[in-house]
Amino acid sequence: MQSDHEGFTLIELMVTLAVAAILLTVGMPSMREFIERNRVSAYTNLLVGALQLAKSEAIKRGNLVILCKSNAAGNGCNPSGAWKDGWLLYADMNADKAYTPGTDTLIRRHEATSQLSITTGSKLACWIGFSPNGIPEGGGTGCAGRLVGNDTFSICASNPSATRHGRRVIINSTGRIRTEDATC
């Protein structure tokens, strides 16, 4: 005798759910890694864009243009802060290598990120600037200005469970900016 009922049996549904669970278990870690890699790459591109803008603005304005670590309010530099707290890009009109609202020209501000770790070499501990001829100058330990030579920004995901993929932004003594993969 044949039944007029059509549909799936309980066993067929359970097998389908088991296969779907296995596929999700395998796929989720790679999706998480994909998101982390994209977050690192996007932030790296923002930083490179800010550095290139600083260099071109310095040449265009004929003035030192500085990228510094932002304070919590986003209205000044914080030499003891962290690069992940955000940054300010400004034309240093009074040449004191410190952001002075009303005197210096704010070009761009970038907000903080808690999802990434950003470290630098000792020559870029406080700030990086570009002179009117495009040569980089950095505020290293003690925040005194000096020529950069070669130094780096390293950008990594903050999440310790994520794969430790990162990017490095390298600035050489002539002001050339390039990126490369890094292991964090």
Salt bridges, closest charged atoms under 4 A:
GLU33 OE2 - ARG37 NE 3.19
GLU36 OE2 - ARG39 NH1 3.00
GLU57 OE2 - LYS60 NZ 3.17
GLU57 OE1 - ARG61 NE 2.65
GLU137 OE2 - LYS97 NZ 2.72
GLU180 OE2 - ARG168 NH1 2.80
GLU180 OE1 - ARG178 NH1 3.25
ASP181 OD1 - ARG167 NH1 2.47
